């Protein structure tokens, strides 16, 4: 913005205790906000920016104490009655996944969301409610909890769902459920979020996701809108133990992944020269020319992440073309 204003912003952030890289990012945010002063934005546009920033800041604050707990987002219809088998399955799923140490995130409403919050229990539940014209009330298992948030905008709410998700469980639902499912699949397919397991749960006597898969194959796959490997991003199950098992298997050896510079880095609990040899043989198609899979330690850029410093890394120059193969690579890693 200019030397004088930059110094004022820098001093202001410093006075509030900001330092290091965080301070620089906050200074950029303030400078961006000040640019609105001389631009022709109407009041409605400014309200969108203001509300979105406030909602995101508050959500980050709520989730921050639980940063190291793995979380499963549960989606499904708010109209599912308590007597429906899908309600009972969602409750059982949440009970069992919470028993495995995961926390559960729902949209905080009734139906499948209520079942999941009831199954996980208040201590292991989050609720991301949305403000609607007819006032969607939080379900009794999350209402008045400190981990209940209410959003004005779907886009900020959806961002938090995906940002915090280490897995997604989808039960039968309407437009909103399909919206969340396709967004998650799109983000994983394009590499815009870290990979995580997606399980689609249906009652064995009430097919829901299998007919959906028929459509996906007959329309998207047949017309080459997706590749056959993209079908590996999700699993359709009819038993709760299979849904829980799929999520547990995904994290059996795999921990997390990220880019460090030009390298794609997969953190694992166990690694060996044998695993590197298998990956170099079976996944050379996703490497850049002359690239290799190597077992290494933590990078200097990761030294602030104390809880993962001890983990071995699988590092490679990914061609960034086929994220479905990354999912297959994780499955292979989990066999070791």
Secondary structure, DSSP 8 states (H G I E B T S, - for coil): --HHHHHHHHHHHHHTT--HHHHHHHHHHHHHHHHGGGS---HHHHHHHHHHHHHHHHHHHHHHTTTTS-EEEEE--TT--TTSHHHHHHHHHHHHHHHTT-EEEE-SSSTHHHHHHHHH-GGGEEEEEE--TT-----TTTTT-TTEEEES-HHHHHHHHHHH-SEEEE-S-SHHHHHHHHHHHHHHHTTSS---EEEEE-BTTB-SHHHHHHHIIIIIITTTSS-GGGGGGEEEESSHHHHHHHHHHHTSSEEEEEEETTEEEEEES---HHHHHHHHHHSGGGB-TT---EEE---GGGTT-GGGTTSEEEEE-B-SS-HHHHHHHHHHHTT-
